[in-house]
Amino acid sequence: MTPSKDAKIAYCSLAGEKGRSYDLDERRFESNRTTYRLQFTELTPDQNIYRVKGNLSLFDPRNRDKPLSVTTFDGTFRSVDPAPPPAAKTRKGPPMPDPARKNPSIFDQARKGMSSPPQTPAKEPSSPANERRSPAFPRQPADALLTITSGSEQSEIDLYIGENGEISWSPASGVLQDRMVRTTEQIISVRAAARAMLDARELAMAGNKDEAVRVLKDYMATNPGEQRVAHAEQTLKRLDSLAEHGAQIQAFKDASGISPEMVEARKLAIAGKKEEAATVLKDYIATKPGEKQVAQAQNLLKQLDSLAAQSARFQEFKDARTKAAKGAAGDGQTGVPGGAGGIRGPGSGVGGLGGPKGMSPGMRRSGITPDPSTPNRP
């Protein structure tokens, strides 16, 4: 029995009940990616639709506890009418000639009751799998449509009911388009699991095995699920090897004279916090750790400028690659990633740095500049 449109929209509207929350993450891994969070605060049935209200928050995915901005939204759950079939094409001009009259042999065979020559079988209708391989794959009809309006921005989300009753989201337009949707509870569960595993490993490598065992057992007591409990039990069995590995690393640091203060100062300098790095090193030198350690700290103190400059250049390079990737792929006027030689520029070949149009690799190596008045040869 196929459910009616009203039944489908009523079922999908359960996803917008008061208190439900969803995180929509970008499907890329650059450092400047963002996350939107939909938090529903009101669900009101209306004639053939369901109206919702809530908050739309923007987050940095690395810090989901503090939103960058929060705006309110209004939305509606409504049914989706199937798209009308395409209109049949009518042929203009004189009627097509009868093939039987044009070919007497076929006409004679049909008159004598003989079978006609074999004809090319009609193509079978394409399956959804074949349609998905097409570059012009149409938007599939959804069981319900959620429209979100926040300020001047509007987004549409297609909702599909799976065979197991699960409602899947497919953001189709607006600022939420093509984002991966998970419930906020799922995000919190994943972060709690990652934090427990990381804390346990760090404690074990620092020699605090008993504390690591306590962290893992407290986490398993929260009933996070069969798969995550099995992962925690595997980490519990590896605590001895982690503690041994941590002791080896600490012994190497002690033998080489590398201190945690120097490691922290280096991280601060790379992050662009030169003054804080210098303060950490000067405070470390003031403790008089030893002649060798003082010399290493002073040497690192002299390298803070170069570390900060190197980090800035690397960030500029990443920003340039990100900007180039957003441009039209293969556009000769917009820099796009090239081969192993670096970034392609206007008129450049595959790999290497872009040069003026009309320059061959040999001319670029020799430093010869072509005459702008001379047209490029094919």
C-alpha positions as CSV (number, residue, x, y, z in Angstrom):
1,M,0.0,0.0,0.0
2,T,1.5,3.3,-1.1
3,P,1.1,6.1,1.5
4,S,-0.6,9.3,0.4
5,K,1.1,12.7,0.0
6,D,-0.5,13.9,3.2
7,A,0.8,10.9,5.1
8,K,4.3,11.4,3.7
9,I,4.5,15.1,4.7
10,A,3.1,14.4,8.1
11,Y,5.7,11.7,8.7
12,C,8.6,13.9,7.4
13,S,7.4,16.8,9.6
14,L,8.4,14.8,12.6
15,A,12.0,15.7,11.8
16,G,11.1,19.3,12.6
17,E,9.7,18.7,16.1
18,K,10.5,21.2,18.8
19,G,14.0,20.5,20.3
20,R,15.4,18.7,17.3
21,S,18.8,19.9,16.0
22,Y,20.8,19.1,12.9
23,D,24.4,20.0,11.8
24,L,25.1,20.6,8.1
25,D,28.8,20.3,7.2
26,E,30.6,21.1,4.0
27,R,31.9,18.2,2.0
28,R,35.5,19.6,1.8
29,F,38.4,19.7,4.2
30,E,39.9,23.2,3.8
31,S,40.7,25.1,7.0
32,N,38.0,27.7,6.2
33,R,35.0,25.4,5.9
34,T,31.9,26.2,7.9
35,T,29.0,24.4,9.6
36,Y,25.3,25.4,9.9
37,R,23.1,24.2,12.7
38,L,19.3,24.0,12.4
39,Q,17.5,24.1,15.7
40,F,13.7,23.8,15.6
41,T,11.7,25.6,18.2
42,E,8.2,25.4,16.9
43,L,6.1,23.1,14.7
44,T,2.5,24.1,13.7
45,P,0.2,22.1,11.4
46,D,-1.6,24.2,8.8
47,Q,-3.7,23.4,5.7
48,N,-1.7,20.8,3.7
49,I,1.6,22.1,5.2
50,Y,3.5,22.2,8.4
51,R,5.1,25.5,9.5
52,V,8.3,25.6,11.6
53,K,10.4,28.2,13.3
54,G,13.9,28.0,14.8
55,N,17.5,29.3,14.8
56,L,20.1,29.0,12.1
57,S,23.6,29.1,13.6
58,L,27.0,29.4,11.8
59,F,29.9,27.6,13.4
60,D,33.6,26.8,12.8
61,P,33.5,23.0,12.8
62,R,36.6,23.0,15.1
63,N,34.6,24.9,17.8
64,R,30.9,23.9,17.8
65,D,30.4,25.3,21.3
66,K,30.5,28.9,20.3
67,P,28.5,30.1,17.2
68,L,29.9,32.7,14.9
69,S,26.4,34.1,14.2
70,V,22.8,33.2,15.0
71,T,19.7,34.1,13.0
72,T,16.1,33.0,13.2
73,F,14.3,31.2,10.3
74,D,10.8,30.4,9.2
75,G,10.1,27.2,7.2
76,T,7.5,24.9,5.8
77,F,7.1,21.2,5.2
78,R,5.1,20.7,2.1
79,S,4.4,17.9,-0.4
80,V,6.1,17.7,-3.8
81,D,4.0,17.3,-6.9
82,P,5.7,15.0,-9.5
83,A,7.1,16.8,-12.5
84,P,4.8,16.7,-15.6
85,P,6.0,14.5,-18.4
86,P,7.7,16.3,-21.3
87,A,5.4,17.3,-24.1
88,A,5.5,15.1,-27.2
89,K,7.3,16.6,-30.1
90,T,5.3,17.0,-33.3
91,R,7.0,16.7,-36.6
92,K,6.6,19.7,-38.9
93,G,6.4,19.3,-42.7
94,P,4.9,16.6,-45.0
95,P,4.1,13.2,-43.7
96,M,6.8,10.5,-43.7
97,P,6.6,8.1,-46.7
98,D,5.3,4.6,-46.2
99,P,8.3,2.3,-46.2
100,A,6.2,-0.5,-47.7
101,R,5.4,1.6,-50.8
102,K,9.0,2.8,-51.0
103,N,10.4,-0.7,-50.8
104,P,8.2,-3.1,-52.9
105,S,10.0,-6.2,-51.5
106,I,8.8,-5.4,-48.0
107,F,5.3,-4.8,-49.3
108,D,5.2,-8.2,-51.1
109,Q,6.5,-10.0,-48.0
110,A,3.7,-8.4,-45.8
111,R,1.1,-9.3,-48.4
112,K,2.1,-12.9,-48.6
113,G,2.1,-13.2,-44.8
114,M,5.8,-13.6,-44.5
115,S,7.7,-12.3,-41.5
116,S,9.2,-8.9,-42.0
117,P,12.9,-8.4,-41.8
118,P,14.4,-8.2,-38.3
119,Q,14.0,-4.7,-36.8
120,T,16.2,-3.0,-34.3
121,P,14.8,-3.6,-30.8
122,A,13.6,-0.6,-28.9
123,K,15.9,0.7,-26.2
124,E,14.9,-0.3,-22.6
125,P,14.1,2.6,-20.3
126,S,17.1,3.7,-18.4
127,S,17.3,2.8,-14.7
128,P,18.0,5.3,-12.0
129,A,21.5,4.0,-11.8
130,N,22.1,4.8,-15.5
131,E,20.5,8.2,-15.0
132,R,22.9,9.0,-12.2
133,R,25.8,8.4,-14.5
134,S,24.5,11.0,-16.8
135,P,26.0,14.5,-16.4
136,A,22.5,16.0,-16.6
137,F,21.0,13.8,-13.8
138,P,17.7,15.4,-12.9
139,R,16.6,16.2,-9.4
140,Q,14.7,13.2,-8.1
141,P,11.1,13.8,-6.7
142,A,11.2,13.9,-2.9
143,D,8.6,12.6,-0.5
144,A,8.5,16.1,1.1
145,L,10.1,19.5,0.7
146,L,11.5,21.7,3.6
147,T,11.9,25.3,2.7
148,I,14.0,27.4,5.1
149,T,14.0,31.3,4.9
150,S,16.4,33.3,7.1
151,G,16.7,36.9,6.2
152,S,17.3,37.2,2.5
153,E,18.6,33.6,2.2
154,Q,16.3,30.7,1.2
155,S,17.3,27.0,1.0
156,E,15.3,24.0,-0.1
157,I,15.9,20.5,1.4
158,D,14.5,17.3,-0.2
159,L,13.3,14.7,2.3
160,Y,13.2,11.0,1.5
161,I,11.6,8.2,3.5
162,G,13.8,5.1,3.5
163,E,12.6,1.5,3.6
164,N,13.5,1.3,7.3
165,G,11.5,4.4,8.0
166,E,14.6,6.7,8.3
167,I,14.2,10.2,6.9
168,S,17.2,11.3,4.8
169,W,18.0,14.9,4.0
170,S,19.3,16.2,0.7
171,P,19.9,20.0,0.7
172,A,19.2,21.1,-2.9
173,S,19.6,24.9,-3.0
174,G,20.7,27.9,-1.1
175,V,23.5,28.2,1.5
176,L,22.8,24.7,2.7
177,Q,23.1,23.1,-0.7
178,D,25.1,19.8,-1.0
179,R,26.0,19.8,2.8
180,M,26.2,16.6,4.8
181,V,23.4,16.4,7.4
182,R,23.8,14.7,10.8
183,T,21.9,15.2,14.0
184,T,23.6,17.3,16.6
185,E,23.4,14.3,19.0
186,Q,25.5,12.2,16.5
187,I,28.1,15.0,16.4
188,I,28.3,15.2,20.2
189,S,28.6,11.4,20.4
190,V,31.5,11.3,17.8
191,R,33.3,14.2,19.6
192,A,32.9,12.5,23.0
193,A,34.4,9.2,21.6
194,A,37.3,11.0,20.0
195,R,38.0,13.0,23.2
196,A,37.9,9.9,25.4
197,M,40.3,8.0,23.1
198,L,42.7,10.9,22.8
199,D,42.8,11.6,26.5
200,A,43.4,8.0,27.3
201,R,46.3,7.8,24.8
202,E,47.9,11.0,26.1
203,L,47.6,9.8,29.7
204,A,49.1,6.4,29.0
205,M,52.0,7.9,27.0
206,A,52.7,10.3,29.9
207,G,52.9,7.4,32.3
208,N,49.4,7.8,33.9
209,K,48.1,4.4,33.0
210,D,45.6,4.2,35.9
211,E,44.1,7.5,35.0
212,A,43.8,6.4,31.4
213,V,41.9,3.2,32.5
214,R,39.5,5.4,34.5
215,V,38.8,7.7,31.5
216,L,38.0,4.7,29.2
217,K,35.8,2.9,31.8
218,D,33.8,6.1,32.5
219,Y,33.3,6.5,28.8
220,M,32.1,2.9,28.3
221,A,29.7,3.4,31.2
222,T,27.8,6.0,29.2
223,N,26.6,3.2,26.8
224,P,27.9,4.9,23.6
225,G,27.0,1.9,21.4
226,E,28.4,-1.5,20.7
227,Q,30.9,-0.4,18.1
228,R,32.4,2.4,20.2
229,V,32.6,0.2,23.3
230,A,34.6,-2.3,21.2
231,H,36.9,0.5,20.1
232,A,37.4,1.6,23.7
233,E,38.2,-2.0,24.8
234,Q,40.8,-2.3,22.1
235,T,42.4,1.0,23.4
236,L,42.3,-0.4,26.9
237,K,44.3,-3.4,25.8
238,R,47.0,-1.2,24.1
239,L,47.7,1.0,27.2
240,D,50.8,-0.9,28.1
241,S,52.3,-0.5,24.7
242,L,51.3,3.2,24.6
243,A,53.0,3.7,28.0
244,E,56.2,2.0,26.7
245,H,56.1,4.1,23.5
246,G,55.7,7.3,25.6
247,A,58.7,6.4,27.8
248,Q,60.9,5.8,24.7
249,I,59.9,9.3,23.4
250,Q,60.6,10.9,26.7
251,A,64.0,9.2,26.9
252,F,64.9,10.5,23.5
253,K,63.8,14.0,24.4
254,D,65.9,13.9,27.6
255,A,69.0,12.7,25.7
256,S,68.6,15.3,23.0
257,G,67.9,18.2,25.4
258,I,64.5,19.0,23.8
259,S,62.2,20.6,26.4
260,P,58.4,21.0,26.3
261,E,58.9,24.8,26.5
262,M,60.9,24.8,23.2
263,V,58.3,22.7,21.5
264,E,55.6,25.1,22.7
265,A,57.6,28.1,21.6
266,R,58.0,26.7,18.1
267,K,54.3,26.0,17.8
268,L,53.5,29.6,18.9
269,A,56.0,31.0,16.3
270,I,54.5,29.0,13.5
271,A,51.0,30.2,14.6
272,G,52.2,33.8,14.2
273,K,52.4,34.5,18.0
274,K,56.0,35.6,18.0
275,E,55.8,37.6,21.2
276,E,54.3,34.8,23.2
277,A,57.0,32.4,21.9
278,A,59.7,34.8,22.9
279,T,58.2,35.0,26.4
280,V,58.1,31.2,26.8
281,L,61.8,30.9,25.7
282,K,63.0,33.7,28.0
283,D,61.2,32.2,31.0
284,Y,62.7,28.9,30.2
285,I,66.2,30.4,30.0
286,A,65.7,32.1,33.3
287,T,65.3,28.7,35.0
288,K,68.9,27.9,34.1
289,P,68.2,24.4,32.7
290,G,71.8,23.9,31.6
291,E,74.4,25.2,29.2
292,K,73.3,23.0,26.3
293,Q,69.6,23.8,26.8
294,V,70.2,27.5,27.1
295,A,72.2,27.5,23.8
296,Q,69.4,25.7,22.0
297,A,66.8,28.1,23.4
298,Q,68.8,31.1,22.3
299,N,69.3,29.7,18.9
300,L,65.5,29.1,18.6
301,L,65.0,32.6,19.8
302,K,66.9,33.9,16.8
303,Q,64.8,31.8,14.4
304,L,61.4,33.1,15.5
305,D,61.2,35.6,12.7
306,S,62.1,33.1,10.0
307,L,59.6,30.6,11.4
308,A,56.8,33.1,11.5
309,A,57.6,34.3,7.9
310,Q,57.7,30.7,6.7
311,S,54.3,30.0,8.2
312,A,52.9,33.2,6.6
313,R,54.2,32.2,3.2
314,F,52.7,28.7,3.5
315,Q,49.3,30.2,4.5
316,E,49.4,32.5,1.5
317,F,50.1,29.5,-0.7
318,K,47.2,27.5,0.8
319,D,44.9,30.5,0.3
320,A,46.0,30.9,-3.3
321,R,45.4,27.2,-4.0
322,T,41.9,27.4,-2.4
323,K,41.0,30.5,-4.4
324,A,42.3,28.8,-7.6
325,A,40.3,25.7,-6.9
326,K,37.1,27.7,-6.7
327,G,37.7,29.2,-10.2
328,A,36.6,27.6,-13.4
329,A,38.6,24.4,-13.9
330,G,40.9,24.6,-16.9
331,D,40.3,28.3,-17.4
332,G,43.4,29.8,-19.0
333,Q,42.8,33.2,-17.4
334,T,42.4,31.9,-13.8
335,G,45.2,30.2,-12.0
336,V,44.4,26.5,-11.4
337,P,46.5,23.7,-9.9
338,G,49.1,22.6,-12.4
339,G,51.5,19.6,-12.5
340,A,54.4,18.8,-10.2
341,G,56.1,22.0,-11.1
342,G,53.8,24.4,-9.3
343,I,50.8,26.5,-10.2
344,R,49.5,27.1,-13.8
345,G,49.1,30.7,-14.9
346,P,47.9,32.4,-18.0
347,G,49.3,30.7,-21.1
348,S,51.4,28.2,-19.2
349,G,51.8,24.6,-20.0
350,V,51.2,21.6,-17.7
351,G,53.3,22.1,-14.6
352,G,55.8,24.8,-13.9
353,L,55.1,28.4,-13.2
354,G,52.9,30.3,-15.5
355,G,54.6,32.7,-17.9
356,P,53.4,35.2,-20.6
357,K,51.5,33.8,-23.5
358,G,53.7,32.7,-26.4
359,M,56.7,31.7,-24.2
360,S,58.1,28.3,-24.7
361,P,59.8,26.4,-21.8
362,G,63.2,27.2,-23.4
363,M,62.4,30.9,-23.6
364,R,61.3,31.0,-19.9
365,R,64.6,29.3,-18.9
366,S,66.7,31.6,-20.9
367,G,65.0,34.7,-19.8
368,I,63.9,35.8,-23.3
369,T,60.8,37.9,-23.4
370,P,58.7,37.7,-26.6
371,D,57.8,40.8,-28.6
372,P,54.2,41.7,-27.8
373,S,53.6,42.9,-31.3
374,T,54.5,39.5,-32.8
375,P,51.3,37.3,-33.0
376,N,51.5,33.9,-31.5
377,R,52.2,31.1,-34.0
378,P,50.0,28.1,-34.0
